[in-house]
Amino acid sequence: MREKSLISEAKQIQLATDLIKLGARLQVLEANTELSRERLVRLYKEIKGISPPKGMLPYSEDWFTSWQPNVHSSLFINIYNFIIKHTNVHTIDAIIKSYKLYLEHIEINSLQRVLSLTRAWTLVRFLESRVLRVIPCTKCKGNFIVHSLEIHTNHVCGLCNIPSRAGKTKKKVA
């Protein structure tokens, strides 16, 4: 029987800690660390002071193509793709670094955070499985998330062609 490395275990705990602090759900922790569910739950409670939320992860790929989520998801995935292409950082570490940069951009520009870490992780999985893809806008040339199976000749993004009801939420009306 092989003995577990303390350094390896410490790295796993640090990764889980980073993910929890960024708001990752338990399923994301389980998929990206080698720690047991029980240890992850204890760690989550220690860091957040509450039990991890229960229930299924958000699954719909349609969420990523609606107006405001598409803008934020596209921003995140462009950061992620830049990191993957120009650094030696990959997998969950690239998601963490990209998400932190996304959060910095949101804070600097006083924007509302729309994309959670769990949704960012899900987005990367949708792109890897080719459920979604990134294509350029024909007007601004920016890269945006679209459904893979739809026809996208002459795609115009939600920033170049803002929907009439964009940003008019019940919260803003109240």
C-alpha positions in Angstrom: 0.0 0.0 0.0 1.4 3.4 -1.1 1.6 6.1 1.6 0.0 9.4 0.7 2.4 12.3 0.3 1.9 15.2 2.7 2.9 17.7 0.1 0.5 16.2 -2.4 -2.3 16.3 0.2 -1.4 19.9 1.1 -1.7 20.9 -2.6 -5.1 19.3 -2.8 -6.3 21.1 0.3 -4.9 24.4 -1.0 -6.7 23.9 -4.4 -10.0 23.1 -2.6 -9.5 26.1 -0.4 -9.0 28.4 -3.4 -12.0 27.0 -5.2 -14.2 27.3 -2.1 -13.2 30.9 -1.5 -14.1 31.7 -5.2 -17.5 30.1 -4.6 -17.2 26.7 -6.2 -19.9 24.1 -5.5 -19.1 20.8 -3.9 -19.4 18.9 -7.3 -16.7 21.1 -8.7 -14.4 20.4 -5.7 -15.0 16.6 -6.1 -14.2 16.7 -9.8 -11.0 18.6 -9.4 -9.4 17.3 -6.2 -8.6 13.9 -4.8 -10.0 14.7 -1.4 -12.9 12.7 0.0 -16.4 14.2 0.0 -16.4 14.2 3.8 -13.1 16.2 3.9 -14.4 18.6 1.3 -17.6 19.2 3.3 -15.6 19.8 6.5 -13.2 22.1 4.7 -16.2 24.0 3.1 -17.8 24.4 6.6 -14.5 25.6 8.1 -14.0 28.2 5.4 -17.5 29.4 4.7 -19.0 28.8 8.2 -22.0 27.0 6.6 -22.7 23.7 4.9 -22.2 23.5 1.1 -25.3 24.2 -1.0 -27.2 21.1 -2.0 -28.8 20.3 -5.4 -27.7 19.9 -9.0 -25.3 22.2 -10.8 -26.7 24.7 -13.3 -26.8 22.8 -16.6 -28.4 24.7 -19.4 -26.1 25.8 -22.2 -28.9 28.3 -23.2 -27.9 30.4 -20.1 -24.5 31.2 -21.7 -26.1 32.5 -24.9 -28.7 34.9 -23.4 -27.6 38.5 -23.6 -25.9 39.5 -20.3 -24.6 36.1 -19.4 -23.2 35.8 -22.9 -21.2 39.1 -22.6 -19.7 37.9 -19.2 -19.1 34.3 -20.3 -17.4 35.6 -23.5 -15.2 37.9 -21.5 -14.2 35.0 -19.2 -13.6 32.5 -22.0 -11.4 35.0 -23.9 -9.3 35.5 -20.8 -9.2 31.7 -20.3 -8.2 31.1 -23.9 -5.4 33.7 -23.7 -4.0 32.0 -20.6 -4.1 28.6 -22.2 -2.4 29.8 -25.3 0.3 32.1 -23.8 1.2 30.4 -20.5 2.0 27.0 -19.1 -1.1 27.0 -17.0 -3.8 24.5 -17.8 -6.9 22.7 -16.4 -8.4 23.9 -13.2 -5.5 26.3 -12.5 -6.3 28.1 -15.8 -10.0 28.4 -14.7 -9.0 29.8 -11.3 -6.6 32.4 -12.8 -9.1 33.4 -15.5 -11.9 33.7 -13.0 -9.8 35.9 -10.8 -9.0 38.2 -13.7 -12.7 38.2 -14.6 -13.5 39.3 -11.1 -10.8 42.0 -11.2 -12.3 43.4 -14.5 -15.8 43.4 -13.0 -14.6 45.2 -9.9 -12.5 47.8 -11.7 -15.4 48.6 -14.0 -18.1 48.6 -11.2 -20.1 45.9 -12.9 -22.4 43.3 -11.5 -20.9 39.8 -11.3 -23.0 37.6 -13.5 -20.7 34.6 -13.9 -20.0 32.3 -10.9 -17.0 30.1 -10.7 -19.2 27.0 -11.0 -20.8 28.4 -14.2 -17.3 29.3 -15.6 -16.2 25.7 -14.9 -19.3 24.4 -16.6 -18.7 26.7 -19.6 -15.2 25.3 -20.1 -16.7 21.8 -20.1 -19.4 22.8 -22.6 -16.7 24.2 -24.9 -14.5 21.1 -24.5 -17.4 18.8 -25.4 -18.3 21.1 -28.3 -21.8 21.9 -27.1 -20.8 25.5 -27.3 -18.2 27.3 -29.3 -16.6 30.7 -29.7 -16.9 32.7 -33.0 -16.1 36.3 -34.0 -18.7 39.0 -34.3 -18.8 40.3 -37.9 -18.9 43.9 -36.7 -16.5 44.3 -33.7 -14.4 41.1 -34.4 -14.7 40.1 -30.7 -15.1 36.5 -29.9 -18.4 35.3 -28.4 -20.1 32.1 -27.2 -22.7 30.5 -29.4 -24.4 27.1 -29.7 -22.3 24.8 -31.8 -25.2 23.4 -33.9 -26.7 26.7 -35.0 -25.7 28.4 -38.2 -23.6 31.5 -37.5 -22.7 33.2 -40.7 -22.7 36.9 -40.2 -23.0 36.6 -36.4 -23.4 40.0 -34.7 -22.8 39.9 -30.9 -25.0 41.3 -28.2 -22.8 44.3 -27.7 -23.1 45.4 -31.3 -26.8 44.6 -31.5 -28.1 45.2 -28.0 -31.6 43.8 -27.5 -34.3 46.4 -26.7 -35.0 44.9 -23.3 -31.3 44.4 -22.3 -30.5 45.4 -18.8 -34.2 46.1 -17.9 -34.6 43.7 -15.0 -37.3 43.7 -12.4 -34.7 44.9 -9.8 -33.7 48.0 -11.9 -37.4 48.9 -12.5 -38.1 48.8 -8.8 
